Amino acid sequence: MNKHQIKGQAKEVKGKVKEVVGKVTGEKNTEYKGKAEKHGGKAEAKYGDLKSDIKKATK
């Protein structure tokens, strides 16, 4: 695992927690920020996956 995969997964989890807290408390702003952070984390993790795949392919 590279740093982008780890950071992306951490952001994804953090975003999911924010999203759930926003739903439970009724705070739409927190919910939407959580969703955005979750999707940003997924994108970063995918970037890390791609980077890892390229590194493996060039060996």
N, C-alpha and C positions, 0 to 999 in steps of 0.2 A: 504494500500500500504506500502511496506517496502522500505528500502533505495536502494536496488538493482533494484527494479522496477523503481523508480524515476530516479536514476542515469542512468540506461539503456535507458530510454526514452529520457532523456536529451542528451545523447551521440548520440542517433539515429537521433534526430533533428539536432544537430550540424553537424553530418556527412552528412546529406542530404543537408544542406546549403552549406557545403564545396564542395560537389559533383556538385551542380548546379553552384556555382561560378566557379569551374574548367571548366565546360562545356562552360559557357558563355565566359570566358576569353581565352579559348583554352589551358589552363594549364592542361595537362594530369596528371601530378604528383599530383596536388591538387585534381583533380577529383578522382583519385585512392585512395588517402589518405582518402577522404571523404567517399568513398564506404566502405573502410576497417573500418573506425570509425562507420559508420552506422550499419554494420553487427556486430561489437563488441558490440554496444549498444543493438541490438536486442538480442544477446546471453545473455547479463547481465540481461535484462528485463525478458527473459525466465527463467533464473536461479532464479530471484526473484519470478516469478509466481510459479515455482516448490516448492520453499521454503515455500511460502504462502500456497500452496495446502497441503503440508506435515504437516504444523502446524495445519491447519484446520482438517485434517484427524485424527490427534492424540488427538484431544480434546474430 
